[in-house]
């Protein structure tokens, strides 16, 4: 796979405070990588280094093989910020045309992107009059009109409703499928599980874990058996393999690492067993257990 | 993902360099659209200095034909010092400057467009003042002299625009307005831009040569009436350009992303 972003051994400090303490990160063409971590984890510092707003102190960063601060690399880069205040006097089409020209593309590149992102009907409207979801789509249009190899999205869906989020991620996924590499920072863990091919968990300036959402969840062997039961609590808690037992209304919740063995015992011993399901920990629990209190 | 060593752009996507001239035109047109679509700023930038000009020229204009030059200097400085600096402060606050900084275009293109976009205001001020002077019967400048006055003031305003940018990179929009006004007003008065120095206490004439606006006003005056040598005044402005370019550069570099 072609690498569009390669971060190796990056350290960064502000005065005496260490923000990044040796971070490695790679984004391939057509890959969507979510950077997950609590506030102060170092996400913003890393993003500012990648987009060239901060000068590198130690380590290497390459966008399509080039330095992030070189003009040639920046042309491979599209950025969506968390909240961008557009100039009050400019219209949607003018902003996208401006972005096209700044990326060295013809003015005519704006039309197809406006259409693709469902902004064609809003093209004559001033950007400041748009809804939150439309504004983020406009930012995405401005990023995509440059035909970037790498898209950096910094908390792009904060404050958007479900429909706006879904539409935003739909567009990102479509570009990803066409070979654009995506790096997205987010707090929204379950959302990132839906879009990301790979999740990188950072905290205190270090990468704590990296893998597909399924791989991260798999680090948690715990399962929870939920059911209604006619057995006494003490009996349930005594079944071999049950780590702990709680009761929630009609249901009991049994935590275990050997769900099959426990279920065999329960099915044999409990004629009143019903409403049965086995739960796996979600990505949120996995991330918390990895150590990043997102 | 396998850690294959392939680094590079997917094939078939190479392109030529970004045309900085095209970008400058887009940025300038965007800034000018701002003037046309929100004309209140234009109105106040012109009405305020022109109003004062009319007041002062009706009091002193008959004895002093150079007031178009000195008050014109004030009018031009009021827009070229304030507009680019406040524009950049506003863009910084709303994150819009950041959007430009992460683009492939050097940020100076944006800044140059902002300075150029203040020129229509400056020309508007001068034209309105000339019209007011004509209406009050105190206009003695020929069209050729007026043209030279406009060119000299626009060129001479450059170091002041840089100073405005230096403030705009660090201060909030409101603070930038306050700081730039605090620089402009006293230095305008002490440089004799409002009241001719001849009508002010001698103390003012001693202070004025230490203030850059005084030297710009002298260059402007030299376009309307025979004066002493212009070289010294021009050198002061060149020196100020170097200093304020340095300040703007430092200020830009220390601005937080």
Boltz contact constraints between the chains, C-beta under 6 A:
constraints:
  - contact:
      token1: [A, 1]
      token2: [B, 1]
      max_distance: 6.0
  - contact:
      token1: [A, 2]
      token2: [B, 6]
      max_distance: 6.0
  - contact:
      token1: [A, 3]
      token2: [B, 7]
      max_distance: 6.0
  - contact:
      token1: [A, 28]
      token2: [B, 1]
      max_distance: 6.0
  - contact:
      token1: [A, 29]
      token2: [B, 10]
      max_distance: 6.0
  - contact:
      token1: [A, 48]
      token2: [B, 257]
      max_distance: 6.0
  - contact:
      token1: [A, 51]
      token2: [B, 102]
      max_distance: 6.0
  - contact:
      token1: [A, 53]
      token2: [B, 257]
      max_distance: 6.0
  - contact:
      token1: [A, 64]
      token2: [B, 9]
      max_distance: 6.0
  - contact:
      token1: [A, 65]
      token2: [B, 7]
      max_distance: 6.0
  - contact:
      token1: [A, 65]
      token2: [B, 8]
      max_distance: 6.0
  - contact:
      token1: [A, 71]
      token2: [B, 104]
      max_distance: 6.0
  - contact:
      token1: [A, 74]
      token2: [B, 104]
      max_distance: 6.0
  - contact:
      token1: [A, 75]
      token2: [B, 104]
      max_distance: 6.0
  - contact:
      token1: [A, 79]
      token2: [B, 102]
      max_distance: 6.0
  - contact:
      token1: [A, 81]
      token2: [B, 95]
      max_distance: 6.0
  - contact:
      token1: [A, 84]
      token2: [B, 95]
      max_distance: 6.0
  - contact:
      token1: [A, 85]
      token2: [B, 94]
      max_distance: 6.0
  - contact:
      token1: [A, 85]
      token2: [B, 95]
      max_distance: 6.0
  - contact:
      token1: [A, 89]
      token2: [B, 33]
      max_distance: 6.0
  - contact:
      token1: [A, 89]
      token2: [B, 34]
      max_distance: 6.0
  - contact:
      token1: [A, 89]
      token2: [B, 37]
      max_distance: 6.0
  - contact:
      token1: [A, 89]
      token2: [B, 38]
      max_distance: 6.0
  - contact:
      token1: [A, 90]
      token2: [B, 30]
      max_distance: 6.0
  - contact:
      token1: [A, 98]
      token2: [B, 26]
      max_distance: 6.0
  - contact:
      token1: [A, 101]
      token2: [B, 22]
      max_distance: 6.0
  - contact:
      token1: [A, 101]
      token2: [B, 23]
      max_distance: 6.0
  - contact:
      token1: [A, 101]
      token2: [B, 26]
      max_distance: 6.0
  - contact:
      token1: [A, 102]
      token2: [B, 23]
      max_distance: 6.0
  - contact:
      token1: [A, 102]
      token2: [B, 103]
      max_distance: 6.0
  - contact:
      token1: [A, 102]
      token2: [B, 105]
      max_distance: 6.0
  - contact:
      token1: [A, 104]
      token2: [B, 15]
      max_distance: 6.0
  - contact:
      token1: [A, 104]
      token2: [B, 18]
      max_distance: 6.0
  - contact:
      token1: [A, 149]
      token2: [B, 9]
      max_distance: 6.0
  - contact:
      token1: [A, 179]
      token2: [B, 10]
      max_distance: 6.0
